[in-house]
Amino acid sequence: MCSILSDCVPIGGRRRVPYLIIASILSFVPWFLLGYFETLRASYIYLMVLITSQNFGAAMADVVVDAMVAEKAREERYFAAFCSRSSSCFSCKNVAKLD
């Protein structure tokens, strides 16, 4: 759904970056709220809503990044040849997640 939305409904004339920013905010804000307000951690309802929105933000970011990789692969030949093997893409993606 997020990839179709980012393709069809550009925000500010851009298709990917605004959705990536929204996904990042959806991923960051729930963790910040849970860390800052102790009362939110005590309620199962608030905890469920915040963790669900964080997971939605993470999934949205993953979909948008995959769409950016696919778009880049169409533009550049050497990148397309490298990403033709899904194991290469997943390996690079997992290495990039390491801190």
C-alpha positions in Angstrom: 0.0 0.0 0.0 2.8 2.4 0.9 4.6 1.9 -2.4 1.5 2.5 -4.4 0.7 5.5 -2.4 4.2 7.0 -2.8 4.0 6.4 -6.5 0.6 7.9 -7.1 0.5 10.7 -4.5 3.7 12.8 -4.4 4.1 15.1 -1.5 5.7 18.5 -2.4 6.5 17.2 -5.9 8.7 14.3 -4.5 7.6 10.7 -4.4 9.9 8.9 -2.0 11.7 11.1 0.5 8.6 12.6 2.2 7.3 9.1 2.8 10.6 8.0 4.2 10.5 11.0 6.6 7.0 10.1 7.7 8.0 6.5 8.3 11.0 7.6 10.3 8.8 9.8 12.5 6.4 6.9 12.9 9.2 4.7 14.0 10.9 7.2 16.3 8.1 9.0 18.2 6.5 5.8 19.8 9.9 4.8 21.3 10.5 8.4 22.5 7.1 8.5 24.1 7.5 5.1 25.8 10.9 6.1 27.1 9.8 9.5 28.4 6.4 8.8 29.9 6.4 5.9 32.4 2.6 5.9 32.5 2.4 4.8 28.8 4.4 1.7 29.6 2.0 0.7 32.3 -1.1 0.6 30.1 -1.4 -2.3 27.7 -3.6 -0.3 25.3 -1.2 2.6 24.9 1.7 0.1 24.6 -0.1 -1.8 21.9 -1.0 1.3 19.9 2.5 2.8 20.2 4.3 -0.5 19.3 1.9 -1.1 16.4 2.5 2.4 15.0 6.3 1.9 15.4 6.1 -1.4 13.5 4.0 0.3 10.7 6.6 3.0 10.4 9.4 0.4 10.1 7.5 -1.6 7.5 6.7 1.6 5.6 10.4 2.6 5.6 11.4 -0.8 4.4 8.9 -0.6 1.5 9.9 2.9 0.5 13.6 2.0 0.6 12.9 -1.1 -1.6 11.1 1.2 -4.0 14.1 3.5 -4.1 16.4 0.6 -4.8 14.2 -0.6 -7.7 14.0 2.9 -9.1 17.8 3.3 -8.9 18.3 -0.1 -10.5 16.2 1.0 -13.5 18.4 4.1 -13.9 21.9 2.7 -13.6 23.1 -0.5 -15.4 25.8 -1.5 -13.0 23.5 -1.1 -10.1 20.8 -3.2 -11.9 23.4 -5.9 -12.6 24.4 -6.0 -8.9 20.8 -6.0 -7.6 19.7 -8.7 -10.0 20.7 -11.1 -7.4 18.4 -10.7 -4.4 21.0 -12.2 -2.0 23.4 -9.3 -2.8 20.7 -6.7 -2.1 19.7 -8.4 1.2 23.3 -8.8 2.3 24.0 -5.1 1.7 20.8 -4.1 3.4 21.7 -6.2 6.5 25.3 -4.8 6.6 23.9 -1.3 6.4 21.7 -2.0 9.4 24.7 -2.8 11.6 25.8 0.1 13.8 
